[in-house]
Amino acid sequence: MESRKQAIIDALRAFIRQRPGMDPRNSDRAGYLSESRRVTQDRHHAETLLAAVASNDGITADMIVKASESAYSGRLGLSWVAGCDPPQPRIAYCTGQYFPAEYRRAVAAVCASALWYYVREHELPTGENFREALYAPGGTVIRERAWHFRGEWLSAGDWLRAYFRREFGRTIAERYFQ
């Protein structure tokens, strides 16, 4: 793995693992425990998606930085500290409403975005598993593109959602790949 990508992965892993800093005085016991469970689940999702990005050699440091510019409204900013050798990433997070409940979701969303773009560009089937049709004005569809997945023809977005559902399960796929 390239050193810049490794530095980003290490920085994001440390960012995920920091304590959320939830204050139990902000809600009653049931509310606090419920929020705590969601925050813990967000950590597991973020770690799973970060591991997938780290293990995919096709995803570069620049792709992760680009994904951070658009995913989660661009609130998780990745940049480089000037003059450092080896390069050191800087994470800047702009809180929306409540930092403990959202910072791990931001990392998961950035990782999901990087995975989505990589799979869209490099994993969509070709050949007999792809068809394209362009019909005339008197008939039907103009420019239909479809990919074959488990016995049915799907649009690119539906194929990608099915792919990620198979890779990560329903919960992660529905939350981060819609």
N, C-alpha and C positions, 0 to 999 in steps of 0.2 A: 504494500500500500504506500502511496506517495506520502511524503512527510507532511504536506499541507493538509491532506485529507485526514491523516491520523491525528494531527493537532486539532482539527475541527471536531472529530469524533470524541476525542478525549475531553475537550472543553464542553461539548454538549452533554456528555455522560456526567461530568462533574456538575453541570447546571441542573440536570434532572435529579441527581442524588442529593442536592442540598435540601435541608429541612424546609418544609413549606411555611412554617411560622404562623400557623393558625392559632387564633386566640379563642380559647374555650368560653371566654366571657361574651363573645359576640352573639351567641345563640344558646338555646337550652341544650341539655345533654343529648337528646335524640337528634337534634339538628347538627350538633357538632360531630357525633358519631357517623351520621349519614354523609356529611361533607368529607370527613376523614376517609371513609370507604371510597368515595369517588376520587379523591386525590391519590389514594394508593392505587386504584385501578388505572388512573391516568399515568402513573409512574410505570406500571407494567406495560401499558400500551406503548409509551414512549421508548422504553428499553427494547421492546420487541422490534419496533420499526427502525430504531437506531442500529440495532444489530444487523438487520437486513440491509441497510444502507452500507454499513461497514464491511459486510461480507461480499458486496457486489462491486467487483473491480471495475465495472464499466461506469460507475458513478464517481465523478471527480469532485475535488474540492470546489471548483468553480460552479458545478451543477448544484451543489448544496447551497452555496452562497446565493446563486440565482433563485433557487426555490425559496430561500428565506425572504427575498424581496417581495414575493407575492402571497405566499401562504400565510394564513392567520392574519390577514390584513397587513402583512409586512411588519408586524409588531416585534418579531424576533429578528434583530439586526445582527448580521455577522460581518465583521470587517477584520482587517489585519492591523496589528500594532506596528507602527513604522519603525524601521531600523533594527528589528530583531532577527537574529539568525541563530537557530532555526525560526521560521515564521511562527508568530503567536497570534491566535485568533482572539478577537474581542467580541463578547456577546453583550448586546444592549437590548434589554427588553422593556417595552413600553406597556405598562399595565393598563388593561381595559377597565375592569371594575374591582377585582379582588385577586391579587397576585397568587396566593396559595392555590386557588382553584383553577388557574389557567396557564401557568408557565410551563407545565409539563405537556399540556395539550398543544401549546405552540410548537414545542420541539417535535411532537408526534406529527403535527400538520406539515411541518417543513420536511420531515423525512418522507411522509406519504407523498408530498408533492414531487420530491426528487425521484421517488420510485415510480410514480405515475408517468412522468415525462420519459424516464429511461425505458420502461416497459413499452410505452406507446411507440417510441422510436425504434426499438430493437427487438421486441418480442412478438409483435403482431404477426400472425401467420401469413405466409404467402403461398403461391401456387394453388393447389387444389383446395386449400382451406380458405381461399379468398375469392370473392366474385364481385364483379362490378357490372352494373347494368345501366344503360342510358336509353330511355324510351322516348318516342316521338310525342308531339303535342296531342294527337288524337287518342292516345292510349293512357298510359299510367305514369309510373314513377320516372322522374328524371334524375339521373345519377344516384343510384342506390349502391352503397358499398356495404358488404356484409362479410363477416368472418365466421367460420364454422367452429362451434364449441359444443362438445358433448351432444351431438345429434341435431343441433339447431343452428340457424343462421342469425347472427347478432350484429348490431351496429358496433362501431369501434368502442364507444363508451360502455355499452352493455358487455362486450367481450372483456374489457379491462376490469369492470366491476366483478364479473364472474371469476376472472383470474385472481384478483386480490381476495375475494371471498374464499377461494380454494386455498390460497397461500396463508392467509392470516385468520380465517374464521369470520363468522357473521358479525360479531360485535365490532371488531376493528374495521372491517370492510364498510359497514354501514356508517360508522362515525367519521372515518377519514377518507374514504374513497368514493364519495357520492358527488 
